[in-house]
Amino acid sequence: MAKHQLFPDTWIDKYSDQLLGYAVTSLRDRDTAKDMVQETFFIALRSKENYRGELSEKNWLFLILRSRILDYFKKKKEGPAPGDASATT
């Protein structure tokens, strides 16, 4: 099976609308969804050396986004950390 390659220069044009649609559906908050998609691109760019080519770049980006969304809900469920200044505002 051929390994997939990454083409970071094309990510925003090719995948941002699809990623945003998924994030908005999952989060039901467009602003948070936009932030998550931006973080997804940043994380993917920062970790592209770790990409093994087993998934298409599209699936890899969706996997990163899904992980970020799950982390978001996990943190939201746990509430603010003790001593977090935002807990009182």
Residue pairs with C-beta under 8 A, 6 or more apart in sequence:
3 52
3 53
3 54
4 53
4 54
4 55
4 56
4 57
4 60
5 53
5 57
6 48
6 51
6 57
6 60
7 57
8 44
8 45
8 48
11 41
11 44
11 57
11 61
12 41
14 58
15 57
15 58
15 61
16 37
16 41
18 58
18 62
19 37
19 40
19 61
19 62
19 65
20 33
20 34
20 37
22 62
22 65
23 32
23 33
23 34
23 36
23 37
23 65
23 69
24 30
24 33
26 33
26 69
27 33
27 36
27 69
27 72
32 72
36 65
36 68
36 69
36 72
37 65
39 68
40 61
40 64
40 65
40 68
41 61
43 64
43 68
44 60
44 61
44 64
51 57
51 60
55 63
79 87
80 86
80 87
81 87
